[in-house]
Amino acid sequence: MKPRKPPLMQWGKPVLLGIPLDHNSSFLRGAAEAPQVIREALRSDSWNSWSETRVDLGAPGAFEDAGNLTGMESLNAFERIEQTIAAILEAKKRPFSLGGDHSITYPVLRAVGRRVPSLTVVHFDAHPDLYENYENNPHSHASPFARVLGEKLISRLVQIGIRTLNAHQLQQAKKYGVEIHEMRRLPVPGKLKHAGPIYVSFDLDVLEPGVAPGISHWEPGGLSTREAIQYIQALPGPIVGADLVEFNPVRDRSGMTAMVAAKIVKELLARMIAG
């Protein structure tokens, strides 16, 4: 008997959702301003709407934009994020969240993980974000994957580009069986054996800060934009959801990071649309 394909193979278009939340940032705020800045970069006349893989993101109906959530400073922000993502999923569409700090990934994955069995998360980041309770905040942007794994919301977590692994987070990784590919010994994209359905969480500080300085935590020695795109393009389908987080426009004086963020969004959207 042939294995049954995941039902999400038949799901519809991606839906952009801005989540302007940054109060769980441990160092600098500003990431709440990112969603609208990314949209402006996506619409820039400096390039066209086509991805490298020849998907026209400007074609009518290629994806939807649900705008930004409001009131993200409220106490029930996580609950509202989860409910909104759940509604997108129930409509048989695929959420693409624009953060915001990385804490938003926890409520997003509460919605996705409860509806998508056997979910693999591919996480691009300089940091593993596995702290059990960072600075007395269990919902810190340094802790989302401890929450996700503790609640058993996903089947597999694969991390790419890590270069800040300390003793506590190494212990957490061993506890939860996290597959960490540190920057110092990255495999080539085609050798990573991913299996769908896949959710992608892309923290911009995975990149070399020289090409994306508009982030709160500069961590030299990261991926180039080209390397990141190669990993994205090598992902198998279906990609059932994604987020891009930790872009901080306050530190993006030249506007270059906005364009890099938009480039990553373009290539991820194209990969999602391709199936």
Secondary structure, 3 states (H helix, E strand, C coil): CCCCCCHHHHCCCEEEEEECCCCCCCCCCCHHHHHHHHHHHHCCCCCCCECCCCCECCCCCCCEEEEECCCCCCCCHHHHHHHHHHHHHHCCCEEEEEECCHHHHHHHHHHHHCCCCCCEEEEECCCCCCCCCECCECCCCCCHHHHHHHCCCCCEEEEEEECCCCHHHHHHHHHHCCEEEEHHHCCCHHHCCCCCCEEEEEEHHHECCCCCCCECCCCCCCECHHHHHHHHHCCCCCEEEEEEECECHHHCCCCHHHHHHHHHHHHHHHHHHHC
